[in-house]
Amino acid sequence: MTKSVLSDPIALRIPEDILKDIETIAKASERSRSWVIVRALKYYLMQEGNDILQIMAAQAEVEAGDVIDMDDLLAELEADSEQQPIRRHDAA
């Protein structure tokens, strides 16, 4: 596995109770505080951070006019459903 390119050091102030938890986890897992913090940031970026990025991308699409009118969408869906018979996958 290749090693990540690291940034210059950054200063960060965090609540003491969170730092205590970070230090406890680091000690128990025999890792550094930095490792625990980076891992926590990665999980944040995969979850809530990703949601924010997706919302921003959707807003950019709307601003660029890359949208479809709801009535047009519903009409298109209705036309598709009339052309394709509904298939049931019941085990009867």
C-alpha positions, 0 to 999 in steps of 0.5 A: 500500500502506498503512503499518503502525501502529508500536508504541512502540520496544522494547529487544531483546538478541540474540546478537552473531553474529545482529546481525552477520548482520542488519547485513550483510543490511540493508546488502546490501539497503539496508534498516534493521536494523528492517526485517530484524528485522520481516521475520524476525519475520513469517516466524516468525509465518507458520510456527512461530508459526502452528503454536503458535497452531493448537495453542492453538486446538485445546487450547481446543476440547478444553477446551470439549468440542468433540471427537468420540470416535474410535470414533464418527468411525471408525463415521461414516467407515465408514458414509459409505464404504458409502453412496458407491461408491469412484470410481477415476480410473485412466487405463485 
